[in-house]
Amino acid sequence: MILPKNSRLTPEQLAEVTAIVTEFGCKIQPIVGAVRSIYAIVGDERDELMINRLEGLDYVERIDRIQSPFKLMDRRSDLANHRLKIGHVTLGEDLLIIAGQCTIDPKNPNYYLETSLAVKEAGANALRGGVWKPRTNPYSFQGDARSLEILMDASRRTGLPVVTEVMELEHINLALDAGVHVLQIGARNALNYSLLRQVGRAIAGRTTAVMLKRSIHSGPLAEFISAAEYIAAFGNPNVILCPRGTQPQLEGYRNQPDESITPLLKEKTWAPVVVDPSHSVGKAAYVPAAALAAVAYGADGLCIEAHVNPPHGIGDDPKQAVTPSALAELVKRCRALHATLRPPAAARA
């Protein structure tokens, strides 16, 4: 990781640095920040001659070497001070609450608009809404691009940023053109490295964020973080890690709840963790306990399914969605718990 003495390298300096690392089989990936840019060395950075030549440049302040499977996402990298802001919430400082329907029904748009206004009133500061849906059964409702207009209308009416899942390049382009704030990569695509590369390329140079869900059949945590590295490697580090339960399921729950991995992730990466308790447990009655557990384990946010009339929802809403009144009580309890667990202001400074 190259830290320049000034806020960023000039084009001539970047060309010189690139030429040096190319000689050693590496490449440079700029990470552009609002105040300062850093430059990741992608490849084997252990060659002392390469490091010596870079450190000898008068415009380089220092080189930080991180020999890790995930150089950018590693908590020792210079991105450790990166802060991601979704709407008015800075993750790591305030608790982000994302809430809304699993699936937006294009035939009944008022349900989503009513739900959006209700979850904002309940304390949510971002909206979730499924436009395209991955389904095991090919005859199940797969989503509808018309729902994207409904999603963005809700965003305009509430003033809240929105999260929606994308599964292919066409979805990515449509979502970005519409102004979606956070692209979600779902559990079925969490290890789809081609899609992760496409998302990374698409959001390079943008303020758009990506919420990466943990694979249903996820292996070691390093695999999860390395998947995030695919996205960040194209220059946009606005990546959120989202545990959402894994398989095999725990009897009685939809999945094996995995909110307890949050402190383990935070030992390895600086990335914010937003837990999805709804998919972890799969039943509205269990969501409050799972959400509180996630906050107790140190989650930076929650992604909760909610619906003004769950029995009339489509997708997972009839089983998983909490009502706005239940959400309001849950948000109050989670924020109170989050406040008690935060370190004193002096310690955070």
C-alpha positions in Angstrom: 0.0 0.0 0.0 1.6 3.3 -1.2 0.9 6.5 0.8 2.0 9.6 -1.1 3.2 12.7 0.8 0.6 14.8 -0.9 -3.1 14.1 -1.1 -2.7 12.1 -4.3 -0.2 11.2 -7.0 0.1 13.3 -10.1 -0.5 11.5 -13.4 3.3 11.5 -14.0 4.0 10.1 -10.5 1.3 7.4 -10.9 2.8 6.4 -14.3 6.3 6.1 -12.7 5.0 4.0 -9.8 3.0 1.8 -12.2 6.0 1.2 -14.4 8.1 0.1 -11.3 5.5 -2.4 -10.0 4.8 -3.8 -13.5 8.5 -4.9 -13.7 7.8 -7.2 -10.7 4.5 -8.6 -12.0 2.3 -6.4 -9.9 -0.2 -3.6 -10.7 -1.5 -0.5 -9.0 -5.1 0.0 -7.9 -5.8 3.6 -6.8 -8.3 4.0 -3.9 -9.7 7.5 -4.2 -10.8 9.2 -1.0 -12.4 12.6 -0.4 -9.3 14.0 1.3 -6.5 11.5 0.4 -5.9 8.7 -2.1 -3.9 5.6 -1.4 -2.5 3.1 -3.9 -2.7 -0.6 -3.4 0.0 -2.9 -4.8 -1.9 -5.8 -6.2 0.3 -8.9 -6.5 3.2 -10.3 -4.5 4.6 -7.3 -2.6 7.4 -9.2 -0.9 10.2 -8.3 -3.4 12.6 -6.0 -1.4 14.0 -4.4 -4.6 10.6 -3.3 -5.7 9.8 -1.8 -2.2 13.2 -0.1 -2.0 12.7 1.5 -5.4 9.3 2.8 -4.4 10.5 4.0 -1.0 13.3 5.9 -2.8 10.8 8.1 -4.6 10.7 11.6 -3.0 6.9 11.9 -3.3 6.2 8.6 -1.4 5.7 9.0 2.4 5.8 5.2 3.1 4.9 1.7 2.0 2.7 -0.4 4.2 3.0 -4.1 3.3 0.1 -6.4 4.0 0.7 -9.9 2.7 -2.8 -11.1 3.2 -5.5 -12.7 0.9 -7.4 -9.5 1.3 -5.0 -6.6 1.3 -7.7 -3.9 0.9 -10.2 -5.3 3.4 -7.6 -6.2 6.0 -8.0 -4.3 9.2 -4.3 -3.4 9.1 -4.6 -1.6 5.7 -4.8 2.1 5.4 -8.5 1.7 4.6 -9.0 1.0 8.3 -9.9 4.6 8.7 -12.4 4.5 5.9 -16.0 5.4 7.0 -19.0 4.5 5.0 -22.0 6.8 5.2 -25.5 5.6 4.1 -27.9 8.5 4.0 -27.3 10.4 7.3 -25.8 7.4 9.1 -22.1 6.8 9.5 -21.5 3.1 10.0 -19.4 2.4 13.0 -20.8 5.4 14.9 -24.6 5.1 14.6 -26.8 2.0 14.2 -28.0 1.6 10.6 -31.6 0.2 10.3 -32.6 -1.0 6.9 -36.2 -2.1 6.7 -38.8 -2.9 4.1 -40.4 -5.6 2.0 -38.7 -8.7 0.7 -40.3 -8.3 -2.6 -42.0 -5.3 -4.3 -45.3 -6.3 -5.9 -45.7 -4.3 -9.1 -49.4 -5.1 -9.1 -49.9 -3.5 -5.7 -47.4 -0.6 -5.5 -49.3 1.1 -2.6 -48.2 -1.7 -0.2 -44.6 -0.8 -0.7 -45.2 3.0 -0.5 -47.2 2.6 2.7 -44.6 0.2 4.1 -41.8 2.7 3.3 -43.5 5.6 5.0 -44.4 3.3 8.0 -40.9 2.0 8.5 -39.4 5.5 8.3 -41.8 6.5 11.1 -40.7 3.4 13.0 -37.1 4.6 12.9 -35.6 3.0 9.8 -33.0 5.1 8.0 -32.8 3.1 4.8 -35.2 1.1 2.7 -34.9 -2.5 1.4 -37.0 -3.7 -1.5 -36.6 -6.6 -3.8 -36.9 -5.8 -7.5 -35.4 -9.0 -8.9 -35.6 -12.2 -6.8 -33.5 -15.4 -7.1 -35.9 -18.4 -6.7 -35.2 -22.1 -6.4 -38.5 -22.9 -8.2 -38.4 -21.6 -11.8 -42.1 -21.0 -11.7 -42.0 -18.8 -8.6 -42.2 -15.0 -9.0 -38.8 -13.8 -10.1 -39.4 -10.1 -9.6 -40.1 -7.3 -12.2 -38.0 -4.4 -13.4 -41.2 -2.2 -13.1 -40.7 -2.5 -9.3 -37.5 -0.4 -9.7 -39.7 2.7 -10.4 -41.7 2.0 -7.3 -38.6 1.6 -5.2 -37.2 4.9 -6.3 -40.6 6.7 -5.8 -40.5 5.5 -2.2 -37.0 6.8 -1.8 -38.1 10.2 -3.1 -41.2 10.3 -0.9 -39.3 9.3 2.3 -35.9 10.9 1.6 -34.3 7.5 2.5 -31.6 5.7 0.6 -32.5 2.3 -0.9 -31.0 -1.2 -1.1 -31.9 -3.8 -3.7 -30.4 -7.0 -5.0 -28.8 -7.4 -8.4 -28.0 -10.7 -10.0 -26.6 -9.8 -13.4 -25.0 -6.9 -15.4 -28.3 -5.7 -16.7 -29.7 -5.4 -13.2 -26.5 -3.5 -12.1 -26.8 -1.0 -14.9 -30.5 -0.4 -14.4 -30.1 0.0 -10.7 -27.3 2.5 -11.0 -29.1 4.5 -13.7 -32.1 4.7 -11.5 -30.0 6.0 -8.5 -30.0 3.0 -6.2 -27.7 3.8 -3.2 -26.7 0.3 -2.2 -26.5 -2.7 -4.4 -27.0 -6.0 -2.6 -25.2 -9.2 -3.6 -27.4 -12.1 -2.3 -26.3 -15.3 -0.6 -26.7 -17.3 -3.8 -24.3 -15.0 -5.6 -21.9 -14.3 -2.8 -19.1 -16.4 -4.4 -20.0 -15.6 -8.0 -16.7 -14.0 -8.7 -17.6 -12.9 -12.2 -20.6 -10.9 -10.8 -18.4 -9.5 -8.0 -16.0 -8.2 -10.6 -18.8 -6.7 -12.7 -20.2 -4.9 -9.6 -16.7 -3.6 -8.7 -16.1 -2.2 -12.2 -19.6 -0.6 -12.3 -19.3 1.3 -9.0 -15.6 2.4 -9.5 -15.5 6.2 -9.0 -19.1 6.3 -7.5 -20.4 6.8 -4.0 -22.6 3.7 -4.4 -22.1 1.0 -1.8 -22.4 -2.8 -2.0 -24.0 -5.0 0.7 -22.4 -8.4 0.3 -24.4 -11.2 2.0 -22.6 -14.3 3.3 -22.9 -17.4 1.1 -25.6 -19.9 2.2 -22.8 -22.6 2.1 -20.0 -20.3 3.2 -16.7 -21.7 4.3 -14.0 -19.9 6.3 -14.5 -16.2 7.1 -11.4 -15.4 4.9 -13.5 -16.6 2.0 -16.3 -14.1 2.8 -13.8 -11.2 3.2 -11.9 -12.2 0.0 -15.2 -12.0 -1.9 -15.5 -8.4 -0.7 -12.0 -7.8 -1.9 -13.1 -8.6 -5.4 -15.4 -5.6 -5.2 -13.0 -3.2 -3.5 -10.1 -4.1 -5.8 -11.6 -1.9 -8.5 -11.3 1.2 -6.4 -14.5 1.6 -4.4 -14.2 0.4 -0.8 -17.8 1.1 0.1 -18.5 -2.6 1.0 -20.8 -3.9 3.8 -20.6 -7.5 5.1 -23.9 -9.0 5.8 -24.3 -12.3 7.8 -27.7 -13.8 7.1 -27.6 -17.4 8.2 -26.1 -20.4 6.6 -26.9 -24.0 5.8 -27.5 -26.6 7.1 -30.4 -25.0 9.0 -30.9 -25.1 12.7 -34.2 -27.0 13.3 -37.0 -24.5 13.7 -35.1 -21.7 12.0 -34.8 -21.0 8.3 -31.0 -21.1 8.4 -28.2 -21.5 10.9 -28.1 -18.0 12.5 -24.6 -16.5 12.3 -24.7 -13.1 13.9 -22.0 -14.4 16.3 -19.4 -14.1 13.6 -19.4 -10.3 13.8 -16.5 -9.9 16.4 -14.5 -12.5 14.4 -15.0 -10.5 11.2 -14.0 -7.3 13.0 -10.7 -8.9 14.1 -9.8 -9.5 10.5 -11.4 -6.6 8.6 -12.4 -2.9 9.0 -15.5 -3.4 6.9 -18.9 -2.6 8.6 -21.1 -5.5 9.5 -24.9 -5.3 9.0 -26.8 -8.4 10.1 -30.0 -9.7 8.4 -31.9 -11.5 11.3 -35.0 -12.0 9.1 -33.3 -14.5 6.8 -31.3 -16.0 9.6 -34.4 -17.2 11.5 -37.1 -17.1 8.8 -40.0 -16.3 11.1 -41.2 -12.9 12.3 -41.6 -14.0 15.9 -37.9 -14.8 16.2 -36.6 -11.7 14.5 -36.5 -9.4 17.7 -34.3 -11.8 19.7 -32.0 -12.4 16.7 -31.7 -8.6 16.0 -30.8 -7.9 19.6 -28.3 -10.7 19.6 -26.7 -9.2 16.5 -26.4 -5.8 18.2 -24.9 -7.4 21.3 -22.3 -9.1 19.1 -21.3 -5.7 17.7 -23.2 -5.3 14.5 -23.1 -1.9 12.9 -26.6 -2.3 11.5 -29.6 -4.5 10.8 -31.5 -5.4 7.7 -35.1 -6.3 8.7 -38.0 -7.4 6.6 -41.1 -5.4 7.4 -44.6 -5.0 5.8 -47.7 -3.0 6.6 -49.8 -6.2 6.0 -47.5 -9.3 6.0 -50.2 -11.8 5.0 -50.7 -9.9 1.8 -47.0 -9.7 0.9 -45.3 -11.8 -1.7 -41.9 -13.6 -1.4 -40.9 -14.2 2.2 -42.9 -11.4 3.7 -45.9 -13.5 5.0 -43.5 -15.5 7.2 -40.6 -13.2 7.9 -41.8 -9.6 7.8 -42.5 -7.8 11.1 -45.2 -5.1 11.3 -44.2 -1.4 11.5 -45.4 -1.3 15.1 -43.2 -4.3 16.0 -40.3 -2.7 14.1 -40.7 0.6 16.1 -40.4 -1.3 19.4 -37.5 -3.3 18.1 -35.6 -0.3 16.8 -36.0 1.4 20.1 -34.6 -1.5 22.0 -31.7 -2.1 19.6 -30.7 1.5 19.6 -30.7 1.5 23.4 -28.6 -1.6 23.5 -26.2 -0.2 20.9 -25.8 3.0 23.0 -24.9 1.1 26.1 -22.2 -0.9 24.2 -20.5 2.0 22.5 -17.2 3.1 24.1 -17.1 6.5 25.8 -16.6 9.5 23.4 -13.1 10.0 24.8 -12.2 6.5 23.8 -13.6 6.9 20.3 -11.7 10.1 19.7 
